[in-house]
Amino acid sequence: MSTPPLTRRALLVSAAVVTAAACTPAPKAPPPPDPLAALAARARADAALATAVGTAVPALAAPATEVAKARTEHAVVLQKEVDRERPPVSSSGSAAPTTSATAPPTAPADPAAAKKALVDGLTAAEKEASGVVATVPRYRAGMVGSVAAGCASLREVLA
């Protein structure tokens, strides 16, 4: 049994396929995660904890409400910058809303423990933001530095 001879057409088609495959660039690696996304997530978590503390511990309601308002604002500003830099895209190709559903935190019932939880969260957020400042461009560093300073001042609200 003999193989049929290659026609000129078959030869040209196979050459075109090989050439097209060789010219197709390799897919780009995805960019690393935006460091501001982690800061925004932490701010949302801090705001949720402060809201829970304000509800569970009446003695801390006023300062916890201030912490919740400030950290919510931090989360909004940081998320807007993340979305500006890397617009979220839904599966349909349009911009997707950036929401995350997590279980609300449980606030300690003891006022001292609740206050410590808030202070510890703000301290960790300040350290995380301070570590990011030196790694981002200037226009983002100012915003992140303001978030770090805001966390430090919120600790004073709780003092």
Sequence and secondary structure as in RCSB ss.txt:
>XXXX:A:sequence
MSTPPLTRRALLVSAAVVTAAACTPAPKAPPPPDPLAALAARARADAALATAVGTAVPALAAPATEVAKARTEHA
VVLQKEVDRERPPVSSSGSAAPTTSATAPPTAPADPAAAKKALVDGLTAAEKEASGVVATVPRYRAGMVGSVAAG
CASLREVLA
>XXXX:A:secstr
       HHHHHHHHHHHHHHHHS          HHHHHHHHHHHHHHHHHHHHHH GGGHHHHHHHHHHHHHHH
HHHHHHHHHHS  B TTSSB             SSHHHHHHHHHHHHHHHHHHHHHHHTTS HHHHHHHHHHHHH
HHHHHHHH 
